[in-house]
């Protein structure tokens, strides 16, 4: 992601943690769609990850928040679509 180059190690780590959480969230949303028996529990985990992402993103500077906003929004949609009734 271009917004993390040329920054401090702490900044890169903060952005990379959000990126890692996004990967986990997308994986959980996909898993919930394919494992209907455990989808409720999996989606609960995905929601927890999403809330963690929001908490991390709010601590980033505006440029990073703007950079990550489309992915965060896409994860929200993926979780919503993975709900059995939604």
N, C-alpha and C positions, 0 to 999 in steps of 0.2 A: 504494500500500500504506500503510495508516494508521500503521504503526509507524515511518515515517521522518519524519513531519511534526513541526516544532518542534524539530529537532535541529541539530547542527553540520553545516557543509558536508561535512566529512570523513566523518561518520556517514552522511549521505545518499548520498554517493558509494559508500561500502562496500556499502550495501544495494542501490543501483542496479546495481553491478557484478554482484552475485549475481543480481539480476533479469534482467540482460542475458544472463548465462550460462545461466540457466534457459530463456530464450527460444531461445537457440542450441541448447541440448540437446534441447528439444522439437522444434525444426525438424529437427535431425539424425535423431532417432528416427523422425519421420514420413517423412523422405527415405529412410531405410534400408528402410522398409516398401514404398516405391514404386519403389525402384531396386535390384532384387535383384542385379544384376550387380556393383554396388559396395557392397552392404550391409555386407560385412565391414569394409571400410575406413571407411565412414561410422560404423558402430557403434563402431569403435575411437576415432574422433574424439569421438563422443558420450560414451564412457567417460572420455576425457581431460577433457572439459568437466565431467562429473559429479565427477571427483576435484578439479578446480579449485574447484567449488562447495563441496564439503565443506571444503576448506582455507580458503576465505573465510568460510563460515558459522561455523566454529569460533572465529573471531576476533571475531565479533559478540557483543553482549550477549545474555543469556538471553531477553529479550522478543523480540528480532529473530529469534533462532534458532527460538523457538516460532512466530512469525508465518510463517516461511519453511518450517518443517518439512513441512507438507502438500504444498507444491509440490515440495520436494526428493524426498519419497517418491513422488509421482506421476511425477516424471521417472524415478526408478529403475524403476518399473513399466513406463513407456513404453519405456525402453531394453530391459528384459528381454523385453517382448512383441514388440519389433521383431526380436529374434534369430530367424533362420530356423528354428531347432529349438526355440524357446522361447516 
